Amino acid sequence: MILLPLGTYRYETRRPDAATLIEEATVLADRIRAVTRESAAQAVHRVDAAFDPSGSVHRLEITYTSSLFKRDAVYRADDEVFRATIRSLAGQSDLVVKRGRFGEVEVAEMAIFRAWLIARVRARGQMRWTGRVAVIEAHSLVAASIKQSCRAEADGRRWLHEKRMGEAEELVFDADGRLVTRRDRRGREDRLLSFTPASMPA
């Protein structure tokens, strides 16, 4: 199921009193591969999210490295839950977290996963949605099942999204469905710097 224009997205994230973060994400027909880099902390996230035919994530591989440590996690969909294995220098731990009805995930607040969530809501013909999302924390890679909601403004390109109770953000999409800006009330701003369409097969 193709919900976003296929190709490579490059986002810049600015946060108050924090280093600028660059996110590069490649959207393919069956998966998203994404990398974020924060130079000040020498921190890098790498994510490979594979989808089932409905567009739900059925397998998610994440690696987080910084100047201090490395951690990786694998999440696998199993009926109504995600089963995860998280590894670090300290050892290995297993985790089970409840999936929402549509199997949505959020990884380290990456813009591309927010765009994917809204794209799936739009594909179902909904102008508002409330449901559970497996929210994966940036440093620990541990997920929690959190209720989120979103609703569209009249033009259908501007959306308001509540990622946690009282934590709202505004998202703006272009005519082709690409997320171009995201802003929250804490001063975070994500901006689409460039988009390179996927090359068509000869």
Secondary structure, DSSP 4 states (H G I P E B T S, - for coil): ---S-SEEEEEEEE-TTS--EEEEEEE-SSEEEEEEEETTTTEEEEEEEEE-TTS-EEEEEEEEE-SS-EEEEEEEEETTEEEEEEEETTEEEEEEEE--TT-EEEETT-HHHHHHHHHHHHHTT-SEEEEEEEEE-TTT--EEEEEEEEEE-TTSSEEEEEEETTEEEEEEE-TTS-EEEEEETTS-EEEEEEEEEPPPP-
